[in-house]
Amino acid sequence: LFSGWRGGARCFARGRLAASRNERQFGVAMAVALLDDEEKVAWDRLMVRLVALRGDPEVEAFLAEKHTELTMCAVPLDLTTAEPPVAPDGTRPIDAMQSWFKRKLKHQSTDGKERRKLCRGLEKALRKYSAKYEESGSCAAMTACEALKEGGQLEGPLICHKLATGLVGTRFEGLRIAKVRFGVYQLGHLLVAVQADLEGGELLVHGHFDDKGILHPARCPVRTFLEEHGSLPPSDQCDMFGGDGKLAKRQANANDCHAAHHEVGLKRHRELPVGWEKRESRSKPGVFYYVHEAKGLSQFERPEA
């Protein structure tokens, strides 16, 4: 009887040890997953700030001198994959990212905590370049209208900053915004044309491009546009840390959803409150405004019911 009790006790002890070991392993796995998530957030925030500053002469010189690998990562996304495209020399952005971590951290390049600290440190260092586009900055005097008229190196950073300012305090705050070409920008996974209002100077989304490159008119503030057309959450805009293709699937689902509701959206867009009409400017083709003849009203903003 005593022998049987000892055998049962040993089995129970082994079971508890195995359970304890599994619990520790689960705890370690959860900690690693949490670190990976925190690292991804730090990297994404760095990319959001850096891609918005591309074109600024000081930033470009800073990258060329100290962070040349990041010039292959902080670029407009390939909208079919939701990832930065492969560089002309064949370098993949994920390889450039890993090379940057390895060069900067050396033997600690695989330490998630150190990688996170590096991303946060650089993101903080870039704030001094962003400051010039804020209200008290040296470039604040340049309006969106002037930036879009003149183009040049400062157009991208200035317009990206003004678009981002319009999203502060909303669920779209932290969206990845990047200049693609003159007057054309990425808002998360959406490609839009921007324009400054001729009267008030307000920066507006003039229209958005569909998969075939056709521009659909919108002419509304960036927040209004995103609330109507939607965008992937900031944390899902770019995935260079793996993810088993989940982001691409979400992107495909988002595109399918957008296509499925496109006709409904157009119908809703055509429906105006009683008495209002949408007209195109004769002197500025492509610019639309709204008129209520009975009340003698005209405005650029879409009237609400």
PASEBA-884675 format. One record per residue (C-alpha): y, x, z; residue in three letters; residue number from 1. Coordinates in steps of 0.05 Angstrom, whole numbers, plus 5000, padded with zeros to 4 digits. Each point is the difference from the previous one (the first is absolute). Example, Ala and Ser with C-alpha at 12.3 -4.5 7.8 and 13.67 -1.06 7.14 Angstrom:
<<4910; 5246; 5156>; 'Ala'; 1>
<<5069; 5027; 4987>; 'Ser'; 2>
This chain:
<<5000; 5000; 5000>; 'Leu'; 1>
<<5047; 5057; 5019>; 'Phe'; 2>
<<4983; 5035; 4935>; 'Ser'; 3>
<<5016; 4938; 4960>; 'Gly'; 4>
<<5066; 4993; 5036>; 'Trp'; 5>
<<5019; 5072; 4985>; 'Arg'; 6>
<<4983; 4990; 4926>; 'Gly'; 7>
<<5043; 4937; 4997>; 'Gly'; 8>
<<5057; 5036; 5034>; 'Ala'; 9>
<<4997; 5057; 4950>; 'Arg'; 10>
<<5001; 4951; 4942>; 'Cys'; 11>
<<5059; 4964; 5031>; 'Phe'; 12>
<<5037; 5066; 5010>; 'Ala'; 13>
<<4986; 5022; 4928>; 'Arg'; 14>
<<5025; 4932; 4976>; 'Gly'; 15>
<<5064; 5007; 5040>; 'Arg'; 16>
<<5011; 5071; 4975>; 'Leu'; 17>
<<4991; 4977; 4928>; 'Ala'; 18>
<<5047; 4942; 5011>; 'Ala'; 19>
<<5051; 5046; 5032>; 'Ser'; 20>
<<4994; 5049; 4942>; 'Arg'; 21>
<<5010; 4944; 4950>; 'Asn'; 22>
<<5060; 4975; 5038>; 'Glu'; 23>
<<5031; 5070; 4999>; 'Arg'; 24>
<<4985; 5008; 4926>; 'Gln'; 25>
<<5031; 4932; 4987>; 'Phe'; 26>
<<5061; 5020; 5041>; 'Gly'; 27>
<<5008; 5065; 4961>; 'Val'; 28>
<<4992; 4963; 4933>; 'Ala'; 29>
<<5054; 4950; 5021>; 'Met'; 30>
<<5046; 5057; 5022>; 'Ala'; 31>
<<4990; 5035; 4933>; 'Val'; 32>
<<5013; 4935; 4962>; 'Ala'; 33>
<<5063; 4989; 5041>; 'Leu'; 34>
<<5025; 5071; 4986>; 'Leu'; 35>
<<4986; 4990; 4926>; 'Asp'; 36>
<<5040; 4936; 5000>; 'Asp'; 37>
<<5058; 5033; 5036>; 'Glu'; 38>
<<4998; 5058; 4952>; 'Glu'; 39>
<<5002; 4953; 4941>; 'Lys'; 40>
<<5059; 4963; 5029>; 'Val'; 41>
<<5037; 5066; 5011>; 'Ala'; 42>
<<4984; 5022; 4928>; 'Trp'; 43>
<<5022; 4933; 4971>; 'Asp'; 44>
<<5066; 5002; 5037>; 'Arg'; 45>
<<5012; 5070; 4975>; 'Leu'; 46>
<<4986; 4979; 4929>; 'Met'; 47>
<<5045; 4939; 5005>; 'Val'; 48>
<<5059; 5043; 5022>; 'Arg'; 49>
<<4986; 5057; 4952>; 'Leu'; 50>
<<4987; 4959; 4936>; 'Val'; 51>
<<5065; 4963; 5012>; 'Ala'; 52>
<<5038; 5066; 5002>; 'Leu'; 53>
<<4971; 5030; 4937>; 'Arg'; 54>
<<5054; 5022; 4953>; 'Gly'; 55>
<<5048; 5022; 5054>; 'Asp'; 56>
<<5016; 5073; 4983>; 'Pro'; 57>
<<4996; 5024; 5073>; 'Glu'; 58>
<<4933; 4965; 5010>; 'Val'; 59>
<<4971; 5028; 4936>; 'Glu'; 60>
<<5022; 5071; 5020>; 'Ala'; 61>
<<4970; 4989; 5069>; 'Phe'; 62>
<<4933; 4978; 4970>; 'Leu'; 63>
<<4998; 5057; 4950>; 'Ala'; 64>
<<5012; 5050; 5055>; 'Glu'; 65>
<<4955; 4975; 5055>; 'Lys'; 66>
<<4957; 4940; 4980>; 'His'; 67>
<<4985; 5007; 4926>; 'Thr'; 68>
<<4933; 4963; 5006>; 'Glu'; 69>
<<5035; 4936; 5020>; 'Leu'; 70>
<<5036; 4995; 4933>; 'Thr'; 71>
<<4933; 4976; 4973>; 'Met'; 72>
<<4992; 4948; 5055>; 'Cys'; 73>
<<5070; 4970; 5008>; 'Ala'; 74>
<<5002; 4967; 4931>; 'Val'; 75>
<<4998; 4929; 4974>; 'Pro'; 76>
<<4931; 4969; 5006>; 'Leu'; 77>
<<4952; 4985; 4943>; 'Asp'; 78>
<<5001; 4924; 5007>; 'Leu'; 79>
<<4929; 4993; 4974>; 'Thr'; 80>
<<4971; 5043; 5056>; 'Thr'; 81>
<<5056; 4995; 5052>; 'Ala'; 82>
<<4997; 5076; 5008>; 'Glu'; 83>
<<5044; 5057; 4975>; 'Pro'; 84>
<<4978; 5021; 4930>; 'Pro'; 85>
<<4967; 5066; 4984>; 'Val'; 86>
<<5050; 5056; 4987>; 'Ala'; 87>
<<5009; 5027; 4929>; 'Pro'; 88>
<<4962; 5063; 5020>; 'Asp'; 89>
<<4941; 4958; 5022>; 'Gly'; 90>
<<5012; 5005; 5075>; 'Thr'; 91>
<<4981; 4938; 5038>; 'Arg'; 92>
<<5050; 4977; 5052>; 'Pro'; 93>
<<4947; 4999; 5054>; 'Ile'; 94>
<<4984; 5073; 4985>; 'Asp'; 95>
<<5074; 5017; 5004>; 'Ala'; 96>
<<5004; 4964; 5067>; 'Met'; 97>
<<4941; 5039; 5028>; 'Gln'; 98>
<<5028; 5066; 4973>; 'Ser'; 99>
<<5066; 4985; 5036>; 'Trp'; 100>
<<4964; 4987; 5065>; 'Phe'; 101>
<<4958; 5062; 4992>; 'Lys'; 102>
<<5059; 5045; 4984>; 'Arg'; 103>
<<5043; 4973; 5056>; 'Lys'; 104>
<<4948; 4994; 5055>; 'Leu'; 105>
<<4949; 5053; 4978>; 'Lys'; 106>
<<4939; 4997; 5047>; 'His'; 107>
<<5026; 4934; 5030>; 'Gln'; 108>
<<5005; 4965; 4933>; 'Ser'; 109>
<<4943; 4952; 5017>; 'Thr'; 110>
<<5029; 4981; 5068>; 'Asp'; 111>
<<5026; 4929; 4993>; 'Gly'; 112>
<<5049; 5008; 5057>; 'Lys'; 113>
<<5031; 5062; 4969>; 'Glu'; 114>
<<5004; 4968; 4932>; 'Arg'; 115>
<<5034; 4940; 5031>; 'Arg'; 116>
<<5051; 5045; 5035>; 'Lys'; 117>
<<5014; 5037; 4935>; 'Leu'; 118>
<<5014; 4934; 4963>; 'Cys'; 119>
<<5045; 4974; 5055>; 'Arg'; 120>
<<5038; 5066; 5005>; 'Gly'; 121>
<<5015; 5001; 4925>; 'Leu'; 122>
<<5018; 4927; 4999>; 'Glu'; 123>
<<5050; 5013; 5056>; 'Lys'; 124>
<<5028; 5061; 4963>; 'Ala'; 125>
<<5013; 4957; 4938>; 'Leu'; 126>
<<5044; 4953; 5039>; 'Arg'; 127>
<<5059; 5047; 4992>; 'Lys'; 128>
<<4995; 4991; 4925>; 'Tyr'; 129>
<<4995; 4925; 5006>; 'Ser'; 130>
<<5062; 4998; 5044>; 'Ala'; 131>
<<5047; 5015; 4943>; 'Lys'; 132>
<<4982; 4932; 4968>; 'Tyr'; 133>
<<5015; 4961; 5063>; 'Glu'; 134>
<<5067; 4966; 5015>; 'Glu'; 135>
<<5032; 5062; 5029>; 'Ser'; 136>
<<4967; 5049; 4953>; 'Gly'; 137>
<<5032; 5042; 4945>; 'Ser'; 138>
<<4970; 4958; 4944>; 'Cys'; 139>
<<5015; 4932; 5032>; 'Ala'; 140>
<<5064; 4992; 4960>; 'Ala'; 141>
<<4959; 4994; 4936>; 'Met'; 142>
<<4983; 4928; 4986>; 'Thr'; 143>
<<4936; 4974; 4969>; 'Ala'; 144>
<<5039; 4981; 4938>; 'Cys'; 145>
<<5027; 5071; 4992>; 'Glu'; 146>
<<4932; 5031; 5013>; 'Ala'; 147>
<<4966; 4956; 4947>; 'Leu'; 148>
<<5057; 5012; 4951>; 'Lys'; 149>
<<5001; 5075; 5007>; 'Glu'; 150>
<<4926; 5012; 5013>; 'Gly'; 151>
<<4987; 5072; 5017>; 'Gly'; 152>
<<4965; 5033; 5058>; 'Gln'; 153>
<<5029; 4957; 5055>; 'Leu'; 154>
<<4983; 4933; 4969>; 'Glu'; 155>
<<4929; 4998; 5026>; 'Gly'; 156>
<<5014; 5018; 5073>; 'Pro'; 157>
<<5061; 4955; 5004>; 'Leu'; 158>
<<4967; 4939; 4969>; 'Ile'; 159>
<<4935; 5010; 5040>; 'Cys'; 160>
<<5042; 5003; 5064>; 'His'; 161>
<<5038; 4937; 4983>; 'Lys'; 162>
<<4936; 4963; 4982>; 'Leu'; 163>
<<4968; 5023; 5065>; 'Ala'; 164>
<<5062; 4979; 5040>; 'Thr'; 165>
<<4991; 4929; 4973>; 'Gly'; 166>
<<4930; 4998; 5031>; 'Leu'; 167>
<<5017; 5024; 5070>; 'Val'; 168>
<<4974; 4952; 5053>; 'Gly'; 169>
<<4953; 4964; 4951>; 'Thr'; 170>
<<4925; 5006; 4991>; 'Arg'; 171>
<<5015; 5043; 4938>; 'Phe'; 172>
<<5035; 5054; 5040>; 'Glu'; 173>
<<4967; 5067; 4985>; 'Gly'; 174>
<<4981; 4980; 4930>; 'Leu'; 175>
<<4989; 5058; 4952>; 'Arg'; 176>
<<5059; 4999; 4952>; 'Ile'; 177>
<<5004; 5050; 4942>; 'Ala'; 178>
<<5041; 5011; 4938>; 'Lys'; 179>
<<4958; 4998; 4937>; 'Val'; 180>
<<5056; 5009; 4949>; 'Arg'; 181>
<<5073; 4981; 4991>; 'Phe'; 182>
<<5010; 4931; 5031>; 'Gly'; 183>
<<4925; 4989; 5011>; 'Val'; 184>
<<4967; 5004; 5069>; 'Tyr'; 185>
<<4934; 4988; 5035>; 'Gln'; 186>
<<5000; 4953; 5059>; 'Leu'; 187>
<<4932; 5011; 5029>; 'Gly'; 188>
<<4953; 4979; 4944>; 'His'; 189>
<<5055; 4964; 4960>; 'Leu'; 190>
<<5041; 5030; 4943>; 'Leu'; 191>
<<5071; 4973; 4996>; 'Val'; 192>
<<5066; 5010; 4965>; 'Ala'; 193>
<<5061; 5002; 5045>; 'Val'; 194>
<<5073; 4984; 4986>; 'Gln'; 195>
<<5064; 4996; 5039>; 'Ala'; 196>
<<5037; 4935; 5002>; 'Asp'; 197>
<<5063; 5007; 4958>; 'Leu'; 198>
<<5044; 4961; 5048>; 'Glu'; 199>
<<4978; 5017; 5071>; 'Gly'; 200>
<<4963; 5065; 4984>; 'Gly'; 201>
<<4937; 4976; 5036>; 'Glu'; 202>
<<4936; 5034; 4978>; 'Leu'; 203>
<<4952; 4949; 4969>; 'Leu'; 204>
<<4931; 4999; 4971>; 'Val'; 205>
<<5016; 4983; 4928>; 'His'; 206>
<<4927; 4985; 4982>; 'Gly'; 207>
<<4928; 5023; 5007>; 'His'; 208>
<<4952; 5028; 4949>; 'Phe'; 209>
<<4931; 4969; 4990>; 'Asp'; 210>
<<4937; 5038; 4980>; 'Asp'; 211>
<<5022; 4999; 4927>; 'Lys'; 212>
<<5069; 5029; 5015>; 'Gly'; 213>
<<5037; 4934; 4988>; 'Ile'; 214>
<<5061; 4992; 5044>; 'Leu'; 215>
<<5005; 4933; 5036>; 'His'; 216>
<<5069; 4983; 5026>; 'Pro'; 217>
<<5012; 4993; 5074>; 'Ala'; 218>
<<5071; 5021; 5018>; 'Arg'; 219>
<<4997; 4994; 5075>; 'Cys'; 220>
<<5005; 5046; 5062>; 'Pro'; 221>
<<4939; 5044; 5013>; 'Val'; 222>
<<4978; 4961; 5062>; 'Arg'; 223>
<<5003; 4933; 4963>; 'Thr'; 224>
<<4961; 5030; 4943>; 'Phe'; 225>
<<4944; 5028; 5044>; 'Leu'; 226>
<<4994; 4936; 5039>; 'Glu'; 227>
<<4988; 4962; 4936>; 'Glu'; 228>
<<4957; 5050; 4963>; 'His'; 229>
<<4968; 5036; 5059>; 'Gly'; 230>
<<4977; 5072; 5007>; 'Ser'; 231>
<<4944; 5037; 5035>; 'Leu'; 232>
<<5016; 5017; 5073>; 'Pro'; 233>
<<5031; 5069; 5009>; 'Pro'; 234>
<<4935; 5027; 5031>; 'Ser'; 235>
<<4960; 4980; 4938>; 'Asp'; 236>
<<5044; 5030; 4946>; 'Gln'; 237>
<<4965; 5066; 4989>; 'Cys'; 238>
<<4932; 5024; 5024>; 'Asp'; 239>
<<4987; 5075; 4995>; 'Met'; 240>
<<4954; 5001; 5061>; 'Phe'; 241>
<<4941; 4965; 4967>; 'Gly'; 242>
<<4985; 4927; 5013>; 'Gly'; 243>
<<4941; 4987; 4953>; 'Asp'; 244>
<<5045; 4970; 4947>; 'Gly'; 245>
<<5024; 4944; 5046>; 'Lys'; 246>
<<5072; 5011; 4981>; 'Leu'; 247>
<<4985; 4996; 4926>; 'Ala'; 248>
<<4962; 4935; 5012>; 'Lys'; 249>
<<5059; 4972; 5040>; 'Arg'; 250>
<<5046; 5022; 4943>; 'Gln'; 251>
<<4956; 4966; 4949>; 'Ala'; 252>
<<4997; 4937; 5043>; 'Asn'; 253>
<<5076; 5001; 5008>; 'Ala'; 254>
<<5008; 5006; 4924>; 'Asn'; 255>
<<4950; 4944; 4988>; 'Asp'; 256>
<<5035; 4956; 5051>; 'Cys'; 257>
<<5067; 5015; 4968>; 'His'; 258>
<<4973; 4983; 4931>; 'Ala'; 259>
<<4966; 4936; 5025>; 'Ala'; 260>
<<5065; 4975; 5030>; 'His'; 261>
<<5047; 5025; 4946>; 'His'; 262>
<<5006; 4933; 4965>; 'Glu'; 263>
<<5012; 4965; 5066>; 'Val'; 264>
<<5053; 5051; 5017>; 'Gly'; 265>
<<5035; 4990; 4934>; 'Leu'; 266>
<<4999; 4925; 5009>; 'Lys'; 267>
<<5029; 5007; 5070>; 'Arg'; 268>
<<5052; 5048; 4973>; 'His'; 269>
<<5022; 4949; 4948>; 'Arg'; 270>
<<5009; 4944; 5051>; 'Glu'; 271>
<<5072; 4998; 5023>; 'Leu'; 272>
<<5036; 4951; 5046>; 'Pro'; 273>
<<5028; 4939; 4965>; 'Val'; 274>
<<5062; 5016; 4961>; 'Gly'; 275>
<<4989; 5075; 4994>; 'Trp'; 276>
<<4987; 5037; 4935>; 'Glu'; 277>
<<4981; 5072; 4986>; 'Lys'; 278>
<<5041; 5033; 4944>; 'Arg'; 279>
<<5003; 5068; 4967>; 'Glu'; 280>
<<5065; 5038; 4996>; 'Ser'; 281>
<<5029; 5003; 4930>; 'Arg'; 282>
<<5036; 5065; 5012>; 'Ser'; 283>
<<4941; 5033; 5037>; 'Lys'; 284>
<<4934; 4978; 4969>; 'Pro'; 285>
<<4943; 5004; 5050>; 'Gly'; 286>
<<5046; 4981; 5059>; 'Val'; 287>
<<4988; 4929; 5026>; 'Phe'; 288>
<<5040; 4956; 5046>; 'Tyr'; 289>
<<4997; 4928; 5027>; 'Tyr'; 290>
<<5050; 4944; 4986>; 'Val'; 291>
<<5012; 4932; 5031>; 'His'; 292>
<<5050; 4967; 4953>; 'Glu'; 293>
<<5010; 4937; 5041>; 'Ala'; 294>
<<5023; 5042; 5060>; 'Lys'; 295>
<<5033; 5054; 4959>; 'Gly'; 296>
<<4957; 5054; 5031>; 'Leu'; 297>
<<4971; 5064; 4970>; 'Ser'; 298>
<<4962; 5056; 5035>; 'Gln'; 299>
<<4950; 5056; 4989>; 'Phe'; 300>
<<4956; 4982; 5059>; 'Glu'; 301>
<<4945; 4949; 4985>; 'Arg'; 302>
<<5021; 4934; 5034>; 'Pro'; 303>
<<4953; 4972; 5052>; 'Glu'; 304>
<<4982; 4927; 5006>; 'Ala'; 305>
